[in-house]
Amino acid sequence: MNPNITKRNELLAQKVIKGLESRNMTGYYAADKEAALAQALALIPQGSSVTMGGCMSAHEIGLVEALKSDAYHFIDRDAMEDKRAAMLAAYDADVFLASANAITEDGILVNIDGNSNRVSAIAQGPKKVIFIVGMNKVCNDVDGAIKRARNVAAPINAQRFGLSTPCAKTGSCFNCKSPDTICCQFLITRFSRHAGRIHVILVNDILGF
């Protein structure tokens, strides 16, 4: 990555991390995908039960593949026939992996969801939630974060899933009520009541959508 971008990301990440700390969450900065993988594994004790929503960023840093070893109990939703059982297992897991559709410079996480299994597990249930977040997802404020979630993340995900939504066809949000909409639930995480539960790894890379 361009050294000038890296320097900017380092400085911005420290601001985000301070914001997270003020909200009873813990932040980390990883200089690259390899450092992000090492940091994530350091937060997951061997033997832990681990699951996730549709977190592309965890795949991109190699975390999902690492968790499929015998050292962890990885609940692989994609490999299970009973998807509902896999989703419900998340609420009692030791660790839930997620990314954010956007994060503000002062540490507020914004996520939108269709089935809502992801945002509900982020809000309550798993003992620990680990976010893998590329620096491309940092926004100035909540308004900017919501706009990013709706106009960047949602259209790309709708296209990825082959859904018939206006945003999949045009690339921008129409505030639709389409049966295929994936903008059913919005979660704004501005504070964690439980210290040590939410961990955010900010990665000096472009990850996810």
C-alpha positions as CSV (number, residue, x, y, z in Angstrom):
1,M,0.0,0.0,0.0
2,N,1.1,3.6,-0.7
3,P,3.2,4.8,2.3
4,N,1.3,8.0,2.4
5,I,-2.0,6.1,2.7
6,T,-0.5,3.9,5.4
7,K,0.6,6.9,7.4
8,R,-2.9,8.4,7.2
9,N,-4.5,5.1,8.2
10,E,-2.2,4.7,11.2
11,L,-3.1,8.1,12.5
12,L,-6.8,7.7,11.8
13,A,-6.9,4.3,13.4
14,Q,-5.5,5.7,16.6
15,K,-8.4,8.2,16.7
16,V,-10.9,5.4,16.1
17,I,-9.3,3.3,18.8
18,K,-9.6,6.1,21.3
19,G,-13.2,6.5,20.4
20,L,-13.8,2.8,20.9
21,E,-12.1,2.9,24.3
22,S,-14.4,5.7,25.3
23,R,-17.3,3.4,24.4
24,N,-16.1,0.4,26.5
25,M,-14.8,-1.4,23.4
26,T,-11.3,-2.4,22.5
27,G,-9.5,-1.5,19.3
28,Y,-6.4,-2.7,17.6
29,Y,-4.5,-1.6,14.5
30,A,-3.0,-4.2,12.1
31,A,-0.5,-3.0,9.5
32,D,-1.6,-5.7,7.1
33,K,-3.7,-8.9,6.7
34,E,-1.1,-11.1,8.3
35,A,-1.0,-8.9,11.4
36,A,-4.8,-8.8,11.5
37,L,-4.9,-12.6,11.4
38,A,-2.3,-12.9,14.3
39,Q,-4.2,-10.4,16.4
40,A,-7.5,-12.2,15.8
41,L,-6.1,-15.6,16.8
42,A,-4.5,-14.0,19.9
43,L,-8.0,-13.1,21.0
44,I,-9.5,-16.6,20.4
45,P,-8.3,-19.2,22.9
46,Q,-7.9,-22.7,21.5
47,G,-10.9,-24.9,22.2
48,S,-13.3,-21.9,21.8
49,S,-16.6,-22.3,19.9
50,V,-16.5,-19.8,17.1
51,T,-19.1,-18.8,14.5
52,M,-19.9,-15.8,12.2
53,G,-22.3,-14.1,9.9
54,G,-21.4,-13.3,6.4
55,C,-18.1,-11.8,7.2
56,M,-16.0,-11.5,4.0
57,S,-13.3,-9.7,5.8
58,A,-12.6,-12.8,8.0
59,H,-12.2,-14.9,4.9
60,E,-9.9,-12.3,3.3
61,I,-7.4,-12.3,6.1
62,G,-7.3,-16.1,6.3
63,L,-9.1,-16.3,9.7
64,V,-11.9,-18.7,8.7
65,E,-9.4,-21.2,7.2
66,A,-7.3,-21.0,10.4
67,L,-10.3,-21.7,12.6
68,K,-11.2,-24.9,10.7
69,S,-8.3,-26.7,12.4
70,D,-8.9,-29.1,15.2
71,A,-7.7,-26.5,17.7
72,Y,-11.1,-24.7,17.6
73,H,-14.8,-25.6,17.4
74,F,-15.8,-23.7,14.3
75,I,-19.5,-23.7,13.6
76,D,-19.5,-23.5,9.8
77,R,-23.0,-22.3,8.8
78,D,-22.2,-22.8,5.1
79,A,-21.4,-26.5,5.7
80,M,-24.5,-27.2,7.8
81,E,-27.8,-28.3,6.3
82,D,-29.9,-26.8,9.1
83,K,-29.1,-23.1,8.7
84,R,-31.4,-22.0,11.4
85,A,-29.6,-24.3,13.9
86,A,-26.3,-22.8,12.9
87,M,-27.7,-19.3,13.4
88,L,-29.1,-20.1,16.8
89,A,-25.8,-21.7,17.9
90,A,-24.2,-18.2,17.5
91,Y,-26.0,-16.9,20.5
92,D,-24.2,-19.3,22.9
93,A,-20.8,-19.2,21.1
94,D,-17.6,-18.2,22.8
95,V,-16.7,-15.9,19.9
96,F,-18.7,-14.3,17.1
97,L,-16.8,-12.9,14.1
98,A,-18.2,-9.9,12.2
99,S,-17.2,-6.9,10.2
100,A,-18.9,-3.6,10.1
101,N,-20.7,-2.0,7.2
102,A,-19.1,1.2,8.5
103,I,-17.4,2.7,11.5
104,T,-17.2,6.3,12.5
105,E,-14.0,8.2,13.4
106,D,-15.2,8.3,17.1
107,G,-15.8,4.6,17.3
108,I,-19.5,4.0,16.5
109,L,-20.2,0.8,14.5
110,V,-23.0,0.7,11.9
111,N,-24.5,-2.5,10.5
112,I,-27.5,-3.4,8.4
113,D,-28.9,-6.9,8.0
114,G,-31.5,-8.9,6.1
115,N,-32.1,-12.0,8.2
116,S,-30.9,-10.1,11.2
117,N,-29.0,-13.0,12.7
118,R,-25.7,-11.0,12.4
119,V,-26.9,-7.8,14.0
120,S,-28.7,-9.7,16.8
121,A,-25.6,-11.7,17.7
122,I,-23.5,-8.5,17.7
123,A,-26.0,-6.9,20.1
124,Q,-26.4,-9.8,22.5
125,G,-25.5,-13.4,23.1
126,P,-22.0,-14.5,22.2
127,K,-19.4,-14.0,25.0
128,K,-17.0,-12.1,22.7
129,V,-17.5,-10.3,19.3
130,I,-14.5,-9.7,17.1
131,F,-14.8,-7.2,14.3
132,I,-12.4,-7.3,11.3
133,V,-12.7,-3.9,9.7
134,G,-10.7,-2.5,6.7
135,M,-9.8,1.1,7.0
136,N,-11.9,1.7,3.8
137,K,-15.0,1.5,6.1
138,V,-14.1,4.5,8.3
139,C,-16.5,7.4,8.0
140,N,-16.7,10.9,9.5
141,D,-19.9,10.4,11.4
142,V,-23.0,8.3,11.9
143,D,-24.8,9.9,8.9
144,G,-21.9,9.1,6.7
145,A,-21.7,5.6,8.1
146,I,-25.3,4.9,7.4
147,K,-25.0,6.3,3.8
148,R,-22.0,4.1,3.2
149,A,-23.9,1.0,4.5
150,R,-26.9,1.7,2.3
151,N,-25.1,3.0,-0.8
152,V,-21.9,0.9,-0.9
153,A,-22.3,-2.3,1.2
154,A,-26.0,-3.0,0.5
155,P,-25.9,-2.8,-3.3
156,I,-22.8,-4.9,-3.5
157,N,-24.2,-7.6,-1.2
158,A,-27.5,-7.6,-3.0
159,Q,-25.6,-8.1,-6.3
160,R,-23.5,-10.8,-4.7
161,F,-26.5,-12.7,-3.5
162,G,-28.3,-12.3,-6.8
163,L,-31.2,-10.4,-5.3
164,S,-33.8,-8.4,-7.2
165,T,-33.6,-5.1,-5.4
166,P,-33.5,-1.6,-7.0
167,C,-30.0,-1.1,-5.5
168,A,-28.7,-4.3,-7.2
169,K,-29.8,-2.9,-10.5
170,T,-28.7,0.7,-10.1
171,G,-25.9,0.6,-7.5
172,S,-27.5,3.0,-5.1
173,C,-30.2,2.9,-2.4
174,F,-33.8,3.5,-3.2
175,N,-35.1,3.1,0.4
176,C,-37.1,0.2,-1.0
177,K,-39.5,-2.2,0.5
178,S,-38.7,-4.9,-1.9
179,P,-39.3,-8.5,-0.7
180,D,-35.6,-9.1,-1.3
181,T,-34.4,-6.1,0.7
182,I,-31.4,-6.7,2.9
183,C,-31.9,-3.4,4.8
184,C,-34.3,-4.9,7.3
185,Q,-32.6,-4.1,10.6
186,F,-30.1,-1.3,11.4
187,L,-27.8,-1.7,14.3
188,I,-25.8,1.3,15.7
189,T,-23.4,0.2,18.4
190,R,-22.4,3.3,20.3
191,F,-21.4,1.7,23.6
192,S,-20.8,-1.8,25.1
193,R,-22.2,-2.3,28.6
194,H,-19.9,-5.4,29.0
195,A,-16.2,-4.6,29.2
196,G,-14.0,-7.0,27.2
197,R,-16.8,-8.2,24.9
198,I,-16.4,-6.2,21.7
199,H,-13.0,-6.1,20.0
200,V,-12.4,-4.2,16.7
201,I,-9.3,-5.0,14.6
202,L,-8.7,-2.1,12.1
203,V,-6.7,-3.3,9.1
204,N,-4.6,-1.2,6.9
205,D,-6.2,-2.7,3.8
206,I,-9.3,-2.6,1.7
207,L,-11.5,-5.4,3.1
208,G,-15.1,-6.4,2.5
209,F,-17.7,-4.1,1.1
